[in-house]
């Protein structure tokens, strides 16, 4: 068994990852937590029987102590990854780091270098590298069943409810508070594409804007909050009351309040950020974006992220010299159509848990990795940083309106890094 500490007991830290210890208590035990929110800190401590002296209100307090255990999960907000990660590596902890590594490309490079210098594990939660569906897709591509890959079309259908809950009203709505949309939401996808192609990226171009969720698009009769007597609330698909005040299973109501009672949720809708009109928030991240990638082996990729879909899933087509692969992760199907007329259908084994089992599998592999002392695992810190740099280059291209030569972009960063 390994012992671990958690920094950041939010939805990802407490529910997605640390809950693994409650299901597999013989593999990992949490012995300390740092979380500024008293309600979350108390809830996590009760779940894992953490004594008061091992409960901290900040990561600084925890990391001021001598090393407490082998491993640490860092699941703070995007802009709070760098400080605790660098200090924890220096202290000797092996780290599971929620994505993205940092909102800043230079900090991302420094984290990867620090992990290498300290000879510590740093596993980034790029879940696609772990789930059974993605690994089967990778196996098929690498088998050359469809020949050499030429072109990939990949779409991240964020889903309208998820988009407004997380990227209009929620924690990742504003790049000055978190990070760009393509880094925060789509670094999973870019990492997956980089992994599938298996070659170095050479050129990046990207286009996208915040077009719809703006104040000028607010319907006549709408109000600042959905509970302020909005004249169009009942017909609005983005109504906070519709989205969060119900007894249906699933949905995004658990982001609104730790207490999932209807009374607590209504209070949060009336008083908190999730009750705001989606056209009157302080959001600035894009609501749709297209990114084109050219790799060294001449593979071209078109990646689309959009908040304007009913369902939340990924759909794709991978085109090769002998056939094509189509699929949808949500439906757990991989369809291979060969040019000789043959067709093969795959339904990969499914694992329970969030993100198609990725959250569970990330934790399982991290525990084994720490036990083995394996510094690389499914993806080294440097490999994760490399795929992050593609997303940074894409956002840079979107902002300046020009195609970015990836090598030039990275060299410029490294010059800044060395100064």
N, C-alpha and C positions, 0 to 999 in steps of 0.2 A: 504494500500500500504506500502511496505517496501522500504528502501533506501539502496543502496549498492555501494561499491567501487570495482574497478577491478585492480589487479596487474598482468600485463602481457597481453598486447593487441595483442597477436599473433593470429594464425588461430583458436586455440581452445577457447581462451578467448573471442575474439571479435566476431567470426562468430558462433561457436558452442553454446556458452552459453549466452553471453551478448545480442545477437540479440533477445533473448526471450523478453527483455524489449521493443523492438521496436514493437513486435507483441502483447504483453500484457501490454500496458503502464499503465493500472489501477492496476497492481499487483506489479510491481517493477520499480524503477527508479535509474539509475546510476548517482551519483553526484560527483565522483572523479575517476581518473585513474593514475596509475603509469606505465610508459613504456619508456625505454631508447631510442627506435627507434622513431625519430621525426615524420616520415611519418605515422607510425601506431598510435602514440599518437594523432596526429592531426586528423586523420581519425575518430578514436573512439570518440574524443571530439566533432567533428562536428555532428556525428550521434546522440549523446546523449545530445547535448547542454550543455556541461560541460565548465564552465568559466575558464579562464586562471589560476586563483589562485587555482583551484582544479586539475590542471594538473601537474604531477610530473615526473621527469626523473628517479627516483629510488624508490623502496619500502621503503627505509630508510627515505626518505623525507616525504612520506605520513604517515608513522607510527610514525614519530616524532611529528605529530600533535595530539591534543586531539581526542578522538574517534569521527569520523565524521558521522557515520551511524550504523545501526544494523548489516549489513552483508558485507562480503568481499569474492570475488572470487579470488583465487590464481591460476594463470594459467601460471606461469613462466616455464622455463626449469627444468628438473628433479632435477638437483643439486642446484637449487635455490628455492626449496620448504621449506626447513627446517627453515631458518632464518625468513622470513616473517610470516610463519605459527605460530611459537612459539611466536613472538612478537605480532601478531594480536590477538591470544588467550589471551595473558596477558592483552592486551588493552580492551578486552571485546567483540570482534567481533565474530559473528557466521560465520563459514567458509565453503565454497564449495571449495574443493581442487582437482585440476586435479590429475589424477593418473600418476605415483606412488606417494605415500606419500613422499618417499625419495628414493634416490639411495642406502642408507645405512640402514642396519637393526636396528642398535642402535638408529639412528635418528627417524626411524619409531616408535619404542617403546616409545621414549620420546614424540613424537607428540601425540600419543594416551593417554599417561599419563597426558600431559599438558591439553588436552581437558577435561579429567575427573576432573582434579584438578580445572580448571577454570569454570567448569560447563557450557561449551559452546558447541554448535553444531559444529561438524566437519564431514561433509559429503564428502566422497571420490567418485569421478566420476566413479564408477563401474557400467557402464551403463546397463549391463545385468540384474541387479536387478530391473530395472525400465521398460524395454521395454515389450510390450504386448506379444511378442512371448515367451520370456524367462519365464515370469510369468505363462503363460499357460502351458509350459513344466513342470515347478515346480509343478503346481497344479496337473497335471496328475501323476507325480511321487509320490507325497504325497498321492494321492488317493488310492494308491496300486493297480491300475488297472492292472499293470503287476507284481503284487506281490512285494516281496522284491528285491530291486536292488542288483545284484551280481557284474556286470562288466560294465564299461563304456569305449567306444572308442570315443575319441573326437579329431577332426583335425581342426586346424586353418590354412586355406589356405590363406596365406598372399597375394598371387597374385604377379606375377613377376614385374609389373609396380610399385605397391605400395612398394614392397621390395626395389627396387633400388632407388626409389625416397626418401623414408624415412630412410632406414637402410643401404644404400651404399653411396649415395650422400648427404643425408639430415641430419637434426638436430640430429637424433638418431643413427648415423652410428658408433659412437665410444663410448665405455663404459666409457672411461675416461672423456668424455664430457657430457654424459647423464647417462645411466645405462645399465645393461645387457639386451639382447633381450627378455628373458623370463619375466623379470620384466616390461620392458617398453611396450612391445607389448602384452604379454600374461597374465598379472596379471588379466585382465578381465576374461579370460578363467578359470584360477585357482580359482578365487573367485566364478565363476559360478559353477564349479565342487564341490568346498567345500560346497556351498549352497545347491546344488542338493543332495549330499550324506548325509549331515546333521550329520556328525560325525567328530571326531578329527582325524587328519592325524597322522600316527605313523611311516611310513617309506617312504623315497624318494630316487629314483635313476634317473639319467639323463645323456644323451649322446648327443653330438652335436658339430659341428665345423663350422668354416668359411672355406668352401672347395672350392667354385667356384669363388667368386668375389675377386680374388687375381691376382697380377701382372703376375705371371707365366702362367696364363691362358689367357692373352691378345692375341687376334688373330694377326697373322703376318700382318703388314701394318697398324695396329691401332695406334692412336696418343693419346697424353695426354688429349686433348679435342676433342669432336666430331666435332668441327668446324675447326680443324687444318688440314684438308685435309685427314682425315682418309679414308684409302682404302676400308674398310669394313663397313662404316657407313650405306650405303643404305640397306645392308642385315642384319645388327645387330638388334635384337629385343629390345636391351636396348639403342638404339640411343637416345640421348637427343633431337635431332631435331624431330624425330618421336614422342617422348613421350610428348613434351611440345610445339612444334611450329606447331600448327594446329588450326582449327576453329571448331572442333568437340565439342559437349557438353560433359562435364565431363572430366575425366582424372586428372592428377596431376599437370597441368600447373599453377594452382593457388598457388602452393607452391614456384614457381620460382620467382614470382614478384607480388607485390601488384597491379601494373598496368598490367592488363591482355591483353593489346594491343599486337599484334604480334611484333611490333617494340621493345617494352619494354622486351618482352620475349626473343627475339633474343639477345638483349644486355646482358640480364642475363645469357643466355646460353654461350655466348662468354666470359663473365667476371666472373661469379659467380660459386658456387660449383656445381650447377645442370648441368653444361655443361661438367663435367669431365667424362672421360672414366670410366665405372663401374669397370674396372680391375685395375685402377690406382688412387684409392681414399685412404683416410686414415682411412677406415672402419676397425673395428675389431670384431663387433658383429657376432654371428653365423648366417649362412643362412639356417640351418636346425637343429632341436633338438627334441628329444623324451624324455618324462618324465613319469616315472611310480610312481604311488602313491598307498599306502596301508592305508586304514582307519581303525579305531577302530572297526567298525561293519563288518569287513572283506571284504568290497567292494574294488575292485581293479579298478584302472583307468589307462588307457594308453592315454597320451596326446601327440599329434604331432603338431609341428609348422614347416611350410616349406614355403620358399619363391619361390619355384619352381612349381607354379600352374598358370594356365591361369586366372581363376576367383578368386575373393576375397570373401570368405565366410567361414562359419563354417559348417561342416558336422559331424554327430555323430550316434552312436548306443548305446542304453541303454538296457542292458539285465537283465531281472528279472526272478523270479521263475515261473511266469505265462505267460510271453510273452516278447516282445521286442518293443522298440520305435526307429524308424529311423527318421532322419529329416535333413533338410537343411534350415538354417535361411534365406538365400538369396531368396529361393523359397517360403518362408512362409508356409511350410507344416510340419506337425507332423503326422507321420504314426505309428499307434499302431497295431501290429500283435500279437494276443493272441494265445496261444498254443491250444485252443479249436476250432480254425479255424476262429474265428471272427476277423474282421478288422475294425478299426475306423480311419478316416482321419480328421484332424483338420487344419483349416486355421485361425489363430488368427486375430482378428481385427488389422488393421494396422494404425499407426499414422505417419503423415508426419514429416520430419526433418532428420537430420543426424543420422547415426548409427541406422537405423530402428526406428527412433523416440526417441531413448534413450536420445539424447542431450536435446530435448524439455521436455521430461518427467522428467529428472533429475532436470532441472530448476524449473518446475512446482511443484515438490514435495519439493524441497529445500525452495521455497518461502512459501509454506504451513507449512513446518516444523518450519521455523523461526516465522511465525505468531502464531503457536501453542506453541512454546517454547519446542518442542519435541526433547530431546537430542539424541534419538536413531534413529528414522526414520526407513528407510529400512535396514540400516546397521550402527551400532555404530562405532566410531573411533577404538575401540579395536577389533571389529570383522573384520574391514578392515585390521588392522595391522596383525591379525592372519593369514588371507589369504595371505598377503604379505610375511609373514615369510615362507610360503610353497614355494614361488618362490625363496626366498633367499636360502633356503635349497636345492632346485633343482639346482640352479647355483653352489652352493658349491659342490654338488655331481658331477656335470659335470667337474668342475675344478680339483677336487682331484681324480676322477675316482673311487669312492666308494659309496656304499649305505649309506645313512645318517639316523640314528635314530633321528626322529624329536624331541622327548622330550629332548634327550641329546643335540641336536643342540640349542634348545631354552634355556635350562638351562645354557649352556656355554655363550650365548649372555647375559643372565640376570646377570651372574657373572661379565662380562665385563661392563655391564650397571651400576652396583652398585659400581664399583671401582672408 
